[in-house]
């Protein structure tokens, strides 16, 4: 039982040594995190849309083309997406 009580006394001592951030520092850090998360979400959304459009163009091109047609239609599909 003494090991458990020593452990919790040590936890309490360590908790007293924690340097908690001031309100201004905390708000600044939260703001940075929100900005980084927002930028990452926008980047992932855009890349998902681009890849989805490319895959849709490929699917449309190959679903409607036969093996004798040239790839000019595929090139046109990619250029319209860009």
PECORKA-V576062 format. One record per backbone hydrogen bond with DSSP energy under -0.5 kcal/mol. CO is the residue of the C=O (numbers start at 0). NH is the residue of the N-H. If there is no record, write none. Layout:
# PECORKA-V576062
CO_NH / CO_NH
This chain:
# PECORKA-V576062
0_4 / 1_5 / 2_6 / 3_7 / 4_8 / 5_9 / 6_10 / 7_11 / 8_12 / 9_13 / 10_14 / 11_15 / 12_16 / 13_16 / 14_17 / 17_19 / 21_25 / 22_26 / 23_27 / 24_28 / 25_29 / 26_30 / 27_31 / 28_32 / 29_33 / 30_34 / 31_35 / 32_36 / 33_37 / 34_38 / 35_39 / 36_40 / 37_41 / 38_42 / 39_43 / 40_44 / 41_45 / 42_46 / 43_47 / 44_48 / 45_49 / 46_50 / 47_51 / 48_52 / 49_53 / 50_54 / 51_55 / 52_56 / 53_57 / 54_58 / 55_59 / 56_60 / 57_61 / 58_62 / 59_63 / 60_64 / 65_68 / 69_72 / 70_74 / 71_75 / 72_76 / 73_77 / 74_78 / 75_79 / 76_80 / 77_81
